[in-house]
Amino acid sequence: MKRLWVGLGSVLVLIAIGAYFWLRPAPQPLPPPDTAPVVSPPAVAPKEPAIKHPIQAPPGATQPPPPERAEDLIKERLTELLGAKAVKAYIRIESFVRRVVATVDNLSRSLAPPRLWPIHPTPGRFSVEAAESGHVIAAKNAARYAAFVALVESVDSGRAVELYRLLYPLFQRAYESLGYPGKYFNDRLVAVIDHLLETPEPPGPLKVELPEIEGPLKPKRPWVLYRFSDPDLERLSSGQKILLRVGRENERRLKAKLGEIRELIAGGKAGR
């Protein structure tokens, strides 16, 4: 009996071997080398330059100190540029570079929190006056910004840009730490200036309104809640709204200074 099972096993093995060689696909010859298909590399779209508006350090300039030790240098240079009285009245020296970077980045967005500004908010209240169908920004409101606009106009744009170039490594480092690694702050600054220069200049007084406030609690500072009645104006960015609120003449004067600065940090004039 044992011999029978051995004989059957041998037959099954032979059958399996024969089936393998019978059923397996015949080997395919390799194509000759000169007939191999040529695969073209995928087309690569041209990349935009990594830096559109490079900033060069002033001749002979040394690297500024790290941010934690740069405050004294910044105060000294701003005082040379603006005067001690103006620096004390308008500038927030503490975390100045980070404030500048955060505010520039926010001006083209819907909100630019005043707590992050590198300058002190303008004193006094935003004022409105009655009109035929609601309220408009009061003509006297522009006077609140007159001193600041005059200071901005008095600054030598060339000297201001020289200081910016000197401190640029600090601005770049702060911009990257804000969440933009590999991005170039000066490119962002030019883009934001272009955005601000596109702020409309609508004719006539600008109508504003207070939103409806539900509930028993009333805000202590309702004048900060006014919004533009025109939905197109209300949809503008925070920076463009600021330019509208300061008054048409102040807006034009600030735009003129922005245009000067842009030409120095980017070259060429922005389209309007």
VENJO-V775933 format. One record per backbone hydrogen bond with DSSP energy under -0.5 kcal/mol. NH is the residue of the N-H (numbers start at 1). CO is the residue of the C=O. E is the energy in kcal/mol with one decimal. If there is no record, write none. Layout:
# VENJO-V775933
NH:CO:E
NH:CO:E
This chain:
# VENJO-V775933
5:1:-2.0
6:2:-2.0
7:3:-2.6
8:4:-2.6
9:5:-2.4
10:6:-2.2
11:7:-2.0
12:8:-2.5
13:9:-2.2
14:10:-2.3
15:11:-2.5
16:12:-2.6
17:13:-2.5
18:14:-2.5
19:15:-2.7
20:16:-2.2
21:17:-2.0
22:18:-1.9
23:19:-2.9
24:20:-1.9
35:32:-1.8
36:33:-1.1
39:37:-0.6
40:38:-0.6
45:43:-0.5
61:58:-2.1
69:66:-2.4
70:67:-1.2
74:70:-2.5
75:71:-2.6
76:72:-2.5
77:73:-2.5
78:74:-2.7
79:75:-2.2
80:76:-1.9
81:77:-1.7
82:78:-3.4
83:78:-0.6
83:79:-1.8
87:83:-2.2
88:84:-2.3
89:85:-2.0
90:86:-2.7
91:86:-0.6
91:87:-1.7
92:118:-2.8
93:91:-0.8
96:93:-1.9
99:95:-2.4
100:96:-2.5
101:97:-2.4
102:98:-2.5
103:99:-2.5
104:100:-2.8
105:101:-2.1
106:102:-1.6
107:103:-1.8
109:106:-2.2
116:113:-2.0
117:114:-1.4
120:90:-2.3
129:136:-2.5
131:134:-2.8
134:131:-0.9
135:208:-0.8
136:129:-2.4
137:206:-2.2
138:127:-2.0
141:138:-1.4
142:139:-1.0
143:140:-1.1
144:141:-1.5
145:142:-1.3
146:143:-0.9
149:145:-2.7
150:146:-2.4
151:147:-2.0
152:148:-2.5
153:149:-2.4
154:150:-1.7
155:151:-0.9
155:152:-0.8
157:155:-0.6
160:156:-2.3
161:157:-2.3
162:158:-2.0
163:159:-2.0
164:160:-2.1
165:161:-2.7
166:162:-2.1
167:163:-2.3
168:164:-0.5
168:165:-0.6
170:167:-1.5
171:167:-1.4
172:168:-2.9
173:169:-2.2
174:170:-2.3
175:171:-2.4
176:172:-2.2
177:173:-2.1
178:174:-1.0
179:176:-1.4
180:175:-0.9
180:176:-0.7
183:180:-1.9
185:183:-0.6
188:184:-1.5
189:185:-2.7
190:186:-2.4
191:187:-2.2
192:188:-2.3
193:189:-2.5
194:190:-2.5
195:191:-1.9
196:192:-2.5
197:193:-2.4
198:194:-0.7
198:195:-0.8
199:196:-1.9
207:205:-0.6
208:135:-2.3
209:227:-2.6
214:212:-0.6
224:221:-1.7
225:222:-1.9
226:223:-0.5
227:209:-2.7
229:207:-2.2
230:207:-0.5
231:229:-0.6
234:230:-2.3
235:231:-1.4
236:233:-1.5
238:109:-3.7
239:107:-2.5
241:237:-2.1
242:238:-2.0
243:239:-1.9
244:240:-1.7
245:241:-2.5
246:242:-1.5
247:244:-1.1
251:247:-2.7
252:248:-2.2
253:249:-2.1
254:250:-2.6
255:251:-2.3
256:252:-2.0
257:253:-1.6
258:254:-2.5
259:255:-2.5
260:256:-1.7
261:257:-2.4
262:258:-2.7
263:259:-2.0
264:260:-1.4
265:261:-1.9
266:262:-2.0
267:262:-0.9
267:263:-0.7
